[in-house]
């Protein structure tokens, strides 16, 4: 926001309150009410307003207090955000960033535990990225703001408290690149966001059992970085996808299809995908735990693939 | 929310480069918008058909200043719009235009009156009944017809269609298919104008059908809260597709629906009333934030070409409006009254316009259909190294 005066932030409680997850803390005092805007609870219209502002050249960052609330703005995101560049014959670009926390939290209930990446993935013209560490959160956010295309940045409710040492110098990551978390030889495990941590936990167990998993955080949910993913598959010949989306119509489903389409000849085992159950997220703690993929299931899956 | 203007001074410089100034002449290959700069001719005052009715504001005077040039310009421009829409009707029936086609004939006074009150730096955004607004913002006939027929020379390269006309240099932001969605966009444009300190306004247009959309009230609330220079224009043609306004709205007094936002009811068939109201609204919006203008207007065609327009209203009603309130006839009478042209001269202008439209159609027909590669262009802004990608980070190679 220092570098570029056209960058502004819009959302509920992002200004004076500092953000419901403190992401925008301190910004309102520094940049004022015109650049850090507290909106009323009106997702449909303030997302639309952000898109309208982007049409003139401003770079708004629209926050959904919880990604699930952006379902109310679906029409604006799909038709106006994603498609305006195309339907105007290239006249208008929409350099907007739509961000917010999503995913399954700690007993937040069904309506506050949504994974919107599965709904938004078919919108043409939209780019989607998911951050998972403080390092890639900063880099991807900067890249998203600087991009001339509309980017949806998926954060996760449970990852805000992570602490990590990050470089003082400026850095910007590539929006379309995946991140190699742990190189390995036996199996490619593709994951993103919070499931990365479950995978890494499972990886510890797997290493003790003698396996050598390669873990890739795909980061870019649309488009997939099939270059990095492909190189990995060509090496290991076995793929496991671990995601938080529901089984039906999630990111894993599309990724599986893309892998089968492009790398069929390199596969020695069926592509396995571990996803959340196709249920509304229950409130009770144990039930909620069974909704999402746990490290033990990941270990079992790898053992099965590598048999 | 009182301190809304703490912004670095560099932003106003940025503002001038972001929303480029427009010339009053429209794009190449097109006609001049007739009521633009030039030798004005004698000035005189015209009285609007009915007085304005205000809601929470003092309505402007019924007396409108105009010039001979402006009056002749109104006649010419409205006749051109009328002829264009009728030609589009014929093209649709000849199956050269497909899909949805929403015609504006009857409502021309709104487009023309509004344009007379503002500059190209002010922004206009509307819904799908956008052909004539596109024209008034600097679009030319060839790109209009080419777009309607899905040809390469169209203003959106043939990829938008009737509901997606845009003219960036003319300050025209479309052209939107989903009812009501353009209103928050319009308030966003107004926000940007305020952010960049441009001293310009946005006219966000919608119909009586869209007036019941929730997002409209949401956007109005935010605009009023943040003092945005947004002017909401309700083009009330009394029918939301097949549903009359009294069957859709508990309160069809759309200019009052803003509650805390002032409003004005305007005779939308009178170009001078529209001009006066828009001038008033612009001054108001720059000082006091949003205002609603309800334009009482009428469409002769049905909602779109798929709607005969006669199942929910009588032919008598349509012909009555045509006889008593037609915007072009009103201007014609004024011209004859003030002796600016003879009946024959006006007929000549109409003949000329007919020819102009026919020529444009012929030229548009020559334009080829888009190349298959166009399917994949302009999905993303270039610079990512690819034209388009679906689920894969490489160019989509599909054999067509």
HADDOCK unambig.tbl for C-alpha pairs under 7 A between the chains (distance, minus, plus):
assign (segid A and resid 5 and name CA) (segid B and resid 11 and name CA) 6.04 0.50 0.50
assign (segid A and resid 32 and name CA) (segid B and resid 6 and name CA) 5.85 0.50 0.50
assign (segid A and resid 33 and name CA) (segid B and resid 3 and name CA) 6.44 0.50 0.50
assign (segid A and resid 33 and name CA) (segid B and resid 4 and name CA) 5.34 0.50 0.50
assign (segid A and resid 34 and name CA) (segid B and resid 4 and name CA) 4.74 0.50 0.50
assign (segid A and resid 34 and name CA) (segid B and resid 5 and name CA) 5.94 0.50 0.50
assign (segid A and resid 34 and name CA) (segid B and resid 6 and name CA) 6.70 0.50 0.50
assign (segid A and resid 42 and name CA) (segid B and resid 218 and name CA) 5.89 0.50 0.50
assign (segid A and resid 44 and name CA) (segid B and resid 215 and name CA) 6.14 0.50 0.50
assign (segid A and resid 45 and name CA) (segid B and resid 184 and name CA) 4.94 0.50 0.50
assign (segid A and resid 45 and name CA) (segid B and resid 215 and name CA) 5.27 0.50 0.50
assign (segid A and resid 45 and name CA) (segid B and resid 218 and name CA) 5.88 0.50 0.50
assign (segid A and resid 45 and name CA) (segid B and resid 219 and name CA) 5.35 0.50 0.50
assign (segid A and resid 46 and name CA) (segid B and resid 184 and name CA) 6.86 0.50 0.50
assign (segid A and resid 48 and name CA) (segid B and resid 184 and name CA) 4.87 0.50 0.50
assign (segid A and resid 48 and name CA) (segid B and resid 185 and name CA) 4.93 0.50 0.50
assign (segid A and resid 48 and name CA) (segid B and resid 188 and name CA) 6.96 0.50 0.50
assign (segid A and resid 49 and name CA) (segid B and resid 184 and name CA) 4.89 0.50 0.50
assign (segid A and resid 49 and name CA) (segid B and resid 185 and name CA) 4.74 0.50 0.50
assign (segid A and resid 49 and name CA) (segid B and resid 187 and name CA) 5.73 0.50 0.50
assign (segid A and resid 49 and name CA) (segid B and resid 188 and name CA) 3.64 0.50 0.50
assign (segid A and resid 50 and name CA) (segid B and resid 188 and name CA) 5.80 0.50 0.50
assign (segid A and resid 51 and name CA) (segid B and resid 185 and name CA) 6.27 0.50 0.50
assign (segid A and resid 51 and name CA) (segid B and resid 188 and name CA) 6.87 0.50 0.50
assign (segid A and resid 52 and name CA) (segid B and resid 185 and name CA) 4.06 0.50 0.50
assign (segid A and resid 52 and name CA) (segid B and resid 186 and name CA) 6.16 0.50 0.50
assign (segid A and resid 52 and name CA) (segid B and resid 188 and name CA) 4.37 0.50 0.50
assign (segid A and resid 52 and name CA) (segid B and resid 189 and name CA) 5.08 0.50 0.50
assign (segid A and resid 53 and name CA) (segid B and resid 188 and name CA) 4.56 0.50 0.50
assign (segid A and resid 53 and name CA) (segid B and resid 189 and name CA) 4.96 0.50 0.50
assign (segid A and resid 53 and name CA) (segid B and resid 191 and name CA) 6.57 0.50 0.50
assign (segid A and resid 53 and name CA) (segid B and resid 192 and name CA) 5.16 0.50 0.50
assign (segid A and resid 56 and name CA) (segid B and resid 18 and name CA) 6.80 0.50 0.50
assign (segid A and resid 56 and name CA) (segid B and resid 19 and name CA) 6.50 0.50 0.50
assign (segid A and resid 56 and name CA) (segid B and resid 189 and name CA) 6.80 0.50 0.50
assign (segid A and resid 56 and name CA) (segid B and resid 192 and name CA) 6.92 0.50 0.50
assign (segid A and resid 57 and name CA) (segid B and resid 18 and name CA) 5.94 0.50 0.50
assign (segid A and resid 58 and name CA) (segid B and resid 192 and name CA) 6.83 0.50 0.50
assign (segid A and resid 76 and name CA) (segid B and resid 181 and name CA) 6.84 0.50 0.50
assign (segid A and resid 85 and name CA) (segid B and resid 378 and name CA) 6.15 0.50 0.50
assign (segid A and resid 85 and name CA) (segid B and resid 379 and name CA) 6.45 0.50 0.50
assign (segid A and resid 86 and name CA) (segid B and resid 378 and name CA) 5.03 0.50 0.50
assign (segid A and resid 86 and name CA) (segid B and resid 379 and name CA) 5.35 0.50 0.50
assign (segid A and resid 87 and name CA) (segid B and resid 156 and name CA) 6.19 0.50 0.50
assign (segid A and resid 87 and name CA) (segid B and resid 159 and name CA) 5.76 0.50 0.50
assign (segid A and resid 87 and name CA) (segid B and resid 160 and name CA) 4.35 0.50 0.50
assign (segid A and resid 87 and name CA) (segid B and resid 164 and name CA) 6.09 0.50 0.50
assign (segid A and resid 88 and name CA) (segid B and resid 156 and name CA) 4.97 0.50 0.50
assign (segid A and resid 88 and name CA) (segid B and resid 160 and name CA) 6.42 0.50 0.50
assign (segid A and resid 88 and name CA) (segid B and resid 164 and name CA) 6.58 0.50 0.50
assign (segid A and resid 88 and name CA) (segid B and resid 165 and name CA) 6.76 0.50 0.50
assign (segid A and resid 88 and name CA) (segid B and resid 166 and name CA) 5.81 0.50 0.50
assign (segid A and resid 89 and name CA) (segid B and resid 156 and name CA) 3.95 0.50 0.50
assign (segid A and resid 89 and name CA) (segid B and resid 157 and name CA) 5.54 0.50 0.50
assign (segid A and resid 89 and name CA) (segid B and resid 159 and name CA) 6.72 0.50 0.50
assign (segid A and resid 89 and name CA) (segid B and resid 378 and name CA) 6.71 0.50 0.50
assign (segid A and resid 90 and name CA) (segid B and resid 378 and name CA) 5.39 0.50 0.50
assign (segid A and resid 91 and name CA) (segid B and resid 168 and name CA) 6.32 0.50 0.50
assign (segid A and resid 93 and name CA) (segid B and resid 381 and name CA) 6.93 0.50 0.50
assign (segid A and resid 125 and name CA) (segid B and resid 379 and name CA) 5.06 0.50 0.50
assign (segid A and resid 125 and name CA) (segid B and resid 380 and name CA) 5.68 0.50 0.50
assign (segid A and resid 148 and name CA) (segid B and resid 381 and name CA) 6.28 0.50 0.50
assign (segid A and resid 149 and name CA) (segid B and resid 380 and name CA) 6.12 0.50 0.50
assign (segid A and resid 149 and name CA) (segid B and resid 381 and name CA) 6.01 0.50 0.50
assign (segid A and resid 176 and name CA) (segid B and resid 393 and name CA) 6.94 0.50 0.50
assign (segid A and resid 222 and name CA) (segid B and resid 391 and name CA) 5.64 0.50 0.50
assign (segid A and resid 223 and name CA) (segid B and resid 389 and name CA) 6.36 0.50 0.50
assign (segid A and resid 223 and name CA) (segid B and resid 390 and name CA) 6.07 0.50 0.50
assign (segid A and resid 223 and name CA) (segid B and resid 391 and name CA) 4.62 0.50 0.50
assign (segid A and resid 223 and name CA) (segid B and resid 392 and name CA) 4.95 0.50 0.50
assign (segid A and resid 223 and name CA) (segid B and resid 393 and name CA) 5.04 0.50 0.50
assign (segid A and resid 224 and name CA) (segid B and resid 391 and name CA) 5.55 0.50 0.50
assign (segid A and resid 224 and name CA) (segid B and resid 392 and name CA) 4.86 0.50 0.50
assign (segid A and resid 224 and name CA) (segid B and resid 393 and name CA) 5.38 0.50 0.50
assign (segid A and resid 225 and name CA) (segid B and resid 392 and name CA) 6.49 0.50 0.50
assign (segid A and resid 225 and name CA) (segid B and resid 393 and name CA) 5.10 0.50 0.50
assign (segid A and resid 226 and name CA) (segid B and resid 392 and name CA) 5.98 0.50 0.50
assign (segid A and resid 226 and name CA) (segid B and resid 393 and name CA) 5.93 0.50 0.50
